[in-house]
Amino acid sequence: MIIVWFGVCLAAGATGRGFLGLKMYTVNSGSMEPAISAGSVVVVKPKTAYKTGEIISYYAKTETGAKIITHRVERIGGNVYVTRGDANLAVDEVVEPRLVIGKVVAVIPWIGNLIEEIKARVMVKVLLVLPAILIITNEILKIRRLIKR
C-alpha cells in the first residue's frame, strides 16, 4: 500500500495533477511545524466550508505572483478565513473562500523533496537535451544537403 501511495504521489506531484479529486502540494517552509515539516507533501481535498482548527491550502498573492500556502484556520470572520502557520506567532492571512483549494486530509513526510528534485532534473534535461537535439538534427540535415550536391 505504501508503494502505491508513493507512486501516486510521485505521479500526481511531479505532474501537478490531482488524483481521485485529491490534489497534492509540496510544503516549502517550516511555518506549519511540527504538524507539517518542510519537504512534506500535503494531500488536499476540496470542501464547501471549513472549520476553525482545520488545515487548509489556498492561493495567496506575493510580490512575484501567486503561490500556494498551507496554514491552519485560526478563526472565521464574516465571509473570510483567518489563518496562521503553527510556527508563526501572529495571524498571517485573511483568505477569501474562493481562494481556498481544500482541506489537508493527509501528510506524507519528506517525499516532497524527492518530487521537487525529480521535477528539477526533468526540467534541466528538457532545457539542455531538447535544444541539443534540435541543433544536432539541423546539422545532420545540412550535411545531407551538402552530400546530395
BAVO-14348 format. One line per 2 residues: number of its first residue (from 1); their letters; for each residue x, y, z of N, C-alpha, C, O. Coordinates in nm, 3 decimals, decimal comma. Layout:
BEGIN
NUM = A = X/Y/Z/X/Y/Z/X/Y/Z/X/Y/Z | ...;
// end
This chain:
BEGIN
1 = MI = 0,082/-0,120/0,000/0,000/0,000/0,000/0,086/0,126/0,000/0,055/0,223/-0,069 | 0,194/0,124/0,078/0,283/0,240/0,083/0,346/0,264/-0,053/0,360/0,379/-0,095;
3 = IV = 0,383/0,157/-0,123/0,443/0,171/-0,255/0,344/0,233/-0,353/0,382/0,315/-0,436 | 0,219/0,193/-0,344/0,115/0,251/-0,431/0,102/0,401/-0,403/0,100/0,481/-0,496;
5 = WF = 0,093/0,439/-0,275/0,084/0,581/-0,240/0,206/0,656/-0,288/0,195/0,769/-0,336 | 0,324/0,595/-0,273/0,447/0,657/-0,318/0,440/0,685/-0,468/0,475/0,795/-0,512;
7 = GV = 0,395/0,588/-0,546/0,382/0,605/-0,690/0,280/0,711/-0,727/0,303/0,793/-0,816 | 0,168/0,709/-0,659/0,064/0,810/-0,684/0,116/0,949/-0,653/0,094/1,043/-0,729;
9 = CL = 0,186/0,963/-0,540/0,241/1,093/-0,502/0,343/1,142/-0,603/0,343/1,259/-0,641 | 0,430/1,052/-0,647/0,529/1,092/-0,746/0,461/1,137/-0,875/0,496/1,240/-0,931;
11 = AA = 0,365/1,059/-0,921/0,297/1,092/-1,047/0,217/1,220/-1,034/0,230/1,310/-1,117 | 0,135/1,230/-0,931/0,049/1,347/-0,914/0,131/1,469/-0,877/0,104/1,579/-0,926;
13 = GA = 0,230/1,453/-0,791/0,312/1,566/-0,751/0,402/1,614/-0,862/0,418/1,734/-0,880 | 0,460/1,523/-0,936/0,551/1,562/-1,043/0,477/1,626/-1,159/0,533/1,711/-1,228;
15 = TG = 0,352/1,587/-1,182/0,277/1,643/-1,294/0,190/1,761/-1,251/0,143/1,836/-1,337 | 0,168/1,778/-1,120/0,082/1,887/-1,072/-0,065/1,858/-1,087/-0,148/1,947/-1,067;
17 = RG = -0,100/1,737/-1,121/-0,240/1,699/-1,138/-0,293/1,630/-1,013/-0,216/1,580/-0,931 | -0,423/1,628/-1,002/-0,485/1,562/-0,889/-0,511/1,415/-0,918/-0,486/1,366/-1,028;
19 = FL = -0,561/1,346/-0,816/-0,591/1,202/-0,827/-0,714/1,176/-0,742/-0,713/1,202/-0,622 | -0,822/1,124/-0,803/-0,948/1,094/-0,734/-1,003/1,216/-0,659/-1,054/1,201/-0,548;
21 = GL = -0,993/1,333/-0,718/-1,043/1,455/-0,656/-0,949/1,515/-0,552/-0,978/1,621/-0,497 | -0,838/1,449/-0,527/-0,740/1,499/-0,431/-0,627/1,568/-0,507/-0,593/1,529/-0,619;
23 = KM = -0,570/1,670/-0,445/-0,455/1,737/-0,504/-0,341/1,728/-0,405/-0,362/1,717/-0,284 | -0,221/1,731/-0,456/-0,103/1,718/-0,371/-0,008/1,835/-0,394/0,017/1,875/-0,508;
25 = YT = 0,044/1,887/-0,284/0,135/2,000/-0,291/0,253/1,977/-0,198/0,240/1,915/-0,092 | 0,368/2,027/-0,239/0,488/2,019/-0,155/0,492/2,140/-0,065/0,472/2,253/-0,110;
27 = VN = 0,518/2,118/0,063/0,532/2,227/0,161/0,678/2,272/0,158/0,769/2,192/0,177 | 0,699/2,402/0,133/0,834/2,453/0,116/0,892/2,522/0,238/1,012/2,547/0,244;
29 = SG = 0,809/2,554/0,336/0,860/2,626/0,453/0,825/2,551/0,581/0,748/2,454/0,579 | 0,880/2,596/0,690/0,854/2,534/0,819/0,747/2,604/0,899/0,740/2,587/1,021;
31 = SM = 0,662/2,682/0,834/0,561/2,760/0,907/0,456/2,674/0,975/0,387/2,721/1,066 | 0,443/2,548/0,934/0,342/2,460/0,995/0,405/2,355/1,087/0,337/2,262/1,130;
33 = EP = 0,534/2,368/1,116/0,598/2,271/1,206/0,547/2,290/1,347/0,522/2,404/1,387 | 0,531/2,186/1,424/0,572/2,048/1,399/0,469/1,963/1,326/0,498/1,849/1,291;
35 = AI = 0,350/2,014/1,301/0,246/1,933/1,237/0,286/1,890/1,095/0,264/1,775/1,057 | 0,344/1,983/1,018/0,386/1,953/0,881/0,525/2,011/0,861/0,546/2,132/0,873;
37 = SA = 0,619/1,925/0,831/0,757/1,968/0,809/0,778/2,015/0,666/0,709/1,970/0,574 | 0,873/2,105/0,648/0,913/2,146/0,513/0,959/2,022/0,437/1,029/1,937/0,493;
39 = GS = 0,921/2,012/0,310/0,957/1,897/0,229/0,852/1,787/0,230/0,866/1,687/0,160 | 0,748/1,805/0,310/0,639/1,707/0,312/0,543/1,735/0,197/0,542/1,844/0,140;
41 = VV = 0,463/1,635/0,164/0,355/1,653/0,068/0,224/1,653/0,145/0,202/1,568/0,231 | 0,138/1,750/0,114/0,005/1,751/0,174/-0,095/1,706/0,068/-0,086/1,745/-0,049;
43 = VV = -0,189/1,623/0,110/-0,296/1,576/0,023/-0,418/1,659/0,060/-0,459/1,663/0,176 | -0,474/1,727/-0,039/-0,579/1,827/-0,016/-0,708/1,786/-0,086/-0,707/1,746/-0,202;
45 = KP = -0,817/1,797/-0,011/-0,949/1,763/-0,066/-1,041/1,885/-0,055/-1,055/1,942/0,053 | -1,104/1,924/-0,165/-1,195/2,039/-0,160/-1,319/2,010/-0,076/-1,370/1,898/-0,074;
47 = KT = -1,367/2,112/-0,006/-1,492/2,108/0,070/-1,568/2,236/0,042/-1,514/2,328/-0,020 | -1,691/2,243/0,087/-1,768/2,365/0,067/-1,744/2,467/0,177/-1,758/2,587/0,155;
49 = AY = -1,709/2,420/0,297/-1,682/2,509/0,409/-1,577/2,445/0,499/-1,558/2,323/0,497 | -1,509/2,529/0,576/-1,401/2,482/0,662/-1,423/2,532/0,804/-1,486/2,635/0,826;
51 = KT = -1,369/2,457/0,901/-1,389/2,488/1,043/-1,260/2,539/1,105/-1,151/2,517/1,053 | -1,275/2,608/1,217/-1,160/2,651/1,295/-1,079/2,528/1,336/-1,134/2,428/1,380;
53 = GE = -0,947/2,539/1,322/-0,858/2,429/1,357/-0,819/2,341/1,241/-0,721/2,268/1,250 | -0,895/2,345/1,131/-0,859/2,265/1,014/-0,741/2,330/0,941/-0,724/2,451/0,944;
55 = II = -0,662/2,246/0,878/-0,551/2,295/0,797/-0,597/2,299/0,653/-0,648/2,200/0,600 | -0,578/2,414/0,588/-0,622/2,433/0,450/-0,505/2,478/0,363/-0,408/2,535/0,411;
57 = SY = -0,518/2,451/0,234/-0,426/2,505/0,135/-0,504/2,606/0,053/-0,620/2,585/0,020 | -0,437/2,717/0,020/-0,504/2,825/-0,052/-0,405/2,904/-0,136/-0,284/2,897/-0,116;
59 = YA = -0,459/2,980/-0,231/-0,377/3,068/-0,315/-0,359/3,200/-0,243/-0,453/3,255/-0,186 | -0,236/3,251/-0,247/-0,206/3,381/-0,187/-0,122/3,462/-0,284/-0,037/3,406/-0,354;
61 = KT = -0,143/3,592/-0,289/-0,064/3,680/-0,374/0,070/3,708/-0,308/0,079/3,724/-0,187 | 0,175/3,714/-0,390/0,307/3,752/-0,343/0,361/3,859/-0,437/0,295/3,897/-0,534;
63 = ET = 0,480/3,907/-0,408/0,541/4,008/-0,495/0,568/3,952/-0,634/0,566/4,026/-0,732 | 0,592/3,822/-0,644/0,627/3,759/-0,771/0,509/3,688/-0,837/0,527/3,623/-0,940;
65 = GA = 0,392/3,697/-0,782/0,274/3,630/-0,839/0,193/3,562/-0,731/0,181/3,613/-0,619 | 0,138/3,446/-0,764/0,058/3,370/-0,668/0,135/3,246/-0,625/0,213/3,190/-0,702;
67 = KI = 0,112/3,203/-0,502/0,168/3,076/-0,456/0,066/3,007/-0,367/-0,032/3,067/-0,323 | 0,091/2,880/-0,342/0,001/2,802/-0,259/0,058/2,795/-0,118/0,176/2,763/-0,099;
69 = IT = -0,026/2,827/-0,021/0,014/2,825/0,120/-0,074/2,726/0,194/-0,192/2,712/0,163 | -0,015/2,658/0,290/-0,090/2,564/0,374/-0,078/2,611/0,518/0,031/2,608/0,575;
71 = HR = -0,190/2,655/0,577/-0,194/2,703/0,715/-0,323/2,657/0,784/-0,416/2,608/0,719 | -0,326/2,675/0,915/-0,441/2,636/0,995/-0,541/2,752/1,002/-0,502/2,868/1,011;
73 = VE = -0,672/2,717/0,999/-0,776/2,820/1,016/-0,778/2,858/1,164/-0,811/2,776/1,250 | -0,742/2,981/1,192/-0,735/3,032/1,329/-0,875/3,073/1,377/-0,916/3,044/1,489;
75 = RI = -0,947/3,141/1,287/-1,085/3,179/1,317/-1,156/3,213/1,187/-1,093/3,231/1,083 | -1,288/3,222/1,196/-1,369/3,256/1,080/-1,435/3,389/1,111/-1,505/3,404/1,211;
77 = GG = -1,412/3,486/1,022/-1,468/3,618/1,045/-1,549/3,664/0,927/-1,495/3,690/0,820 | -1,679/3,673/0,945/-1,765/3,714/0,834/-1,757/3,611/0,724/-1,793/3,495/0,743;
79 = NV = -1,711/3,654/0,608/-1,701/3,565/0,493/-1,555/3,534/0,457/-1,524/3,511/0,341 | -1,467/3,533/0,557/-1,326/3,503/0,532/-1,272/3,407/0,637/-1,327/3,394/0,747;
81 = YV = -1,162/3,340/0,601/-1,090/3,254/0,695/-0,963/3,327/0,736/-0,888/3,376/0,652 | -0,939/3,333/0,866/-0,816/3,393/0,917/-0,724/3,277/0,950/-0,758/3,191/1,032;
83 = TR = -0,606/3,274/0,887/-0,516/3,160/0,901/-0,385/3,199/0,968/-0,348/3,317/0,974 | -0,317/3,096/1,017/-0,186/3,116/1,080/-0,108/2,986/1,071/-0,164/2,878/1,091;
85 = GD = 0,019/2,998/1,040/0,106/2,881/1,047/0,131/2,847/1,192/0,145/2,938/1,274 | 0,136/2,719/1,227/0,154/2,678/1,366/0,282/2,735/1,427/0,285/2,765/1,546;
87 = AN = 0,387/2,751/1,346/0,514/2,802/1,396/0,521/2,955/1,397/0,618/3,013/1,445 | 0,419/3,020/1,343/0,417/3,166/1,338/0,349/3,222/1,461/0,253/3,164/1,512;
89 = LA = 0,398/3,335/1,508/0,341/3,395/1,629/0,214/3,474/1,600/0,124/3,479/1,684 | 0,207/3,533/1,484/0,092/3,619/1,452/0,007/3,558/1,342/0,052/3,471/1,268;
91 = VD = -0,116/3,605/1,333/-0,206/3,565/1,225/-0,144/3,612/1,094/-0,095/3,725/1,085 | -0,146/3,526/0,993/-0,079/3,555/0,867/-0,169/3,614/0,760/-0,141/3,720/0,704;
93 = EV = -0,276/3,544/0,732/-0,354/3,576/0,613/-0,504/3,582/0,644/-0,555/3,512/0,731 | -0,571/3,667/0,570/-0,717/3,667/0,564/-0,749/3,613/0,426/-0,713/3,673/0,324;
95 = VE = -0,817/3,499/0,422/-0,836/3,426/0,296/-0,983/3,424/0,258/-1,069/3,384/0,337 | -1,011/3,467/0,137/-1,147/3,458/0,085/-1,177/3,312/0,049/-1,088/3,241/0,003;
97 = PR = -1,299/3,268/0,069/-1,335/3,128/0,039/-1,302/3,086/-0,104/-1,268/2,970/-0,127 | -1,313/3,176/-0,200/-1,286/3,141/-0,340/-1,140/3,106/-0,364/-1,108/3,044/-0,465;
99 = LV = -1,050/3,144/-0,273/-0,908/3,115/-0,288/-0,864/2,985/-0,221/-0,750/2,941/-0,237 | -0,955/2,925/-0,146/-0,922/2,801/-0,075/-0,929/2,684/-0,173/-1,027/2,666/-0,245;
101 = IG = -0,821/2,604/-0,174/-0,815/2,486/-0,259/-0,882/2,369/-0,190/-0,958/2,294/-0,252 | -0,855/2,353/-0,060/-0,917/2,244/0,013/-0,853/2,219/0,148/-0,758/2,288/0,187;
103 = KV = -0,906/2,120/0,217/-0,859/2,082/0,350/-0,750/1,975/0,336/-0,758/1,886/0,251 | -0,647/1,986/0,419/-0,542/1,886/0,421/-0,597/1,761/0,489/-0,638/1,764/0,605;
105 = VA = -0,598/1,650/0,414/-0,651/1,524/0,467/-0,541/1,423/0,498/-0,565/1,323/0,566 | -0,420/1,448/0,448/-0,307/1,359/0,477/-0,177/1,434/0,456/-0,168/1,527/0,375;
107 = VI = -0,077/1,392/0,531/0,057/1,449/0,517/0,154/1,333/0,497/0,154/1,236/0,573 | 0,235/1,344/0,393/0,335/1,242/0,364/0,472/1,307/0,382/0,516/1,385/0,296;
109 = PW = 0,540/1,276/0,492/0,668/1,344/0,521/0,776/1,315/0,418/0,784/1,205/0,362 | 0,858/1,415/0,394/0,984/1,412/0,316/0,969/1,385/0,167/1,060/1,418/0,091;
111 = IG = 0,860/1,328/0,121/0,850/1,289/-0,019/0,850/1,410/-0,112/0,886/1,399/-0,229 | 0,810/1,524/-0,060/0,809/1,646/-0,142/0,947/1,683/-0,193/0,961/1,733/-0,304;
113 = NL = 1,050/1,660/-0,111/1,186/1,689/-0,155/1,221/1,605/-0,278/1,282/1,655/-0,372 | 1,183/1,479/-0,276/1,209/1,390/-0,388/1,134/1,436/-0,513/1,191/1,437/-0,623;
115 = IE = 1,009/1,473/-0,497/0,929/1,520/-0,611/0,990/1,646/-0,671/1,001/1,657/-0,793 | 1,030/1,740/-0,587/1,091/1,864/-0,637/1,222/1,834/-0,710/1,253/1,898/-0,810;
117 = EI = 1,299/1,739/-0,660/1,424/1,700/-0,725/1,397/1,639/-0,862/1,466/1,670/-0,959 | 1,297/1,553/-0,870/1,261/1,492/-0,999/1,216/1,599/-1,097/1,256/1,599/-1,213;
119 = KA = 1,131/1,692/-1,051/1,084/1,798/-1,139/1,201/1,883/-1,188/1,205/1,920/-1,305 | 1,296/1,914/-1,100/1,412/1,995/-1,139/1,497/1,921/-1,241/1,541/1,981/-1,339;
121 = RV = 1,520/1,792/-1,220/1,601/1,714/-1,314/1,534/1,703/-1,450/1,600/1,713/-1,554 | 1,403/1,684/-1,451/1,330/1,675/-1,577/1,342/1,807/-1,652/1,365/1,807/-1,773;
123 = MV = 1,327/1,919/-1,583/1,336/2,050/-1,648/1,477/2,074/-1,701/1,492/2,129/-1,811 | 1,579/2,036/-1,626/1,716/2,052/-1,673/1,737/1,972/-1,801/1,798/2,021/-1,896;
125 = KV = 1,686/1,850/-1,802/1,700/1,767/-1,922/1,626/1,828/-2,040/1,678/1,831/-2,151 | 1,508/1,877/-2,016/1,431/1,938/-2,124/1,504/2,062/-2,175/1,514/2,082/-2,296;
127 = LL = 1,554/2,144/-2,085/1,619/2,268/-2,126/1,756/2,245/-2,191/1,800/2,328/-2,270 | 1,822/2,135/-2,160/1,952/2,106/-2,219/1,943/2,011/-2,338/2,003/2,035/-2,442;
129 = VL = 1,869/1,903/-2,322/1,865/1,799/-2,424/1,784/1,841/-2,546/1,827/1,817/-2,659 | 1,670/1,902/-2,527/1,586/1,940/-2,641/1,658/2,035/-2,736/1,659/2,008/-2,857;
131 = PA = 1,718/2,144/-2,690/1,793/2,229/-2,784/1,909/2,154/-2,851/1,936/2,175/-2,969 | 1,976/2,067/-2,776/2,086/1,990/-2,834/2,035/1,902/-2,946/2,099/1,893/-3,051;
133 = IL = 1,922/1,836/-2,927/1,864/1,751/-3,030/1,829/1,834/-3,154/1,853/1,792/-3,267 | 1,771/1,951/-3,131/1,735/2,038/-3,244/1,859/2,083/-3,322/1,858/2,084/-3,445;
135 = II = 1,964/2,120/-3,251/2,087/2,164/-3,317/2,152/2,049/-3,395/2,192/2,066/-3,510 | 2,161/1,932/-3,332/2,221/1,816/-3,399/2,140/1,776/-3,522/2,197/1,747/-3,627;
137 = TN = 2,008/1,774/-3,509/1,922/1,740/-3,623/1,942/1,840/-3,737/1,951/1,800/-3,853 | 1,948/1,967/-3,705/1,969/2,070/-3,805/2,103/2,052/-3,876/2,112/2,066/-3,997;
139 = EI = 2,207/2,020/-3,801/2,340/1,999/-3,860/2,341/1,876/-3,949/2,402/1,879/-4,056 | 2,276/1,768/-3,908/2,268/1,647/-3,990/2,197/1,677/-4,122/2,239/1,631/-4,228;
141 = LK = 2,088/1,754/-4,115/2,017/1,791/-4,238/2,104/1,875/-4,330/2,100/1,857/-4,452 | 2,184/1,966/-4,274/2,276/2,047/-4,355/2,380/1,959/-4,424/2,410/1,977/-4,542;
143 = IR = 2,434/1,863/-4,350/2,535/1,772/-4,406/2,474/1,689/-4,518/2,539/1,669/-4,621 | 2,353/1,640/-4,500/2,286/1,561/-4,603/2,267/1,643/-4,731/2,287/1,593/-4,842;
145 = RL = 2,227/1,771/-4,714/2,208/1,858/-4,830/2,340/1,878/-4,904/2,344/1,876/-5,027 | 2,446/1,898/-4,829/2,577/1,917/-4,889/2,623/1,791/-4,965/2,680/1,801/-5,073;
147 = IK = 2,597/1,676/-4,908/2,637/1,550/-4,972/2,558/1,528/-5,101/2,614/1,480/-5,199 | 2,431/1,564/-5,102/2,348/1,546/-5,220/2,395/1,634/-5,336/2,375/1,598/-5,452;
149 = R = 2,456/1,749/-5,306/2,503/1,840/-5,411/2,623/1,780/-5,472/2,682/1,838/-5,564;
// end
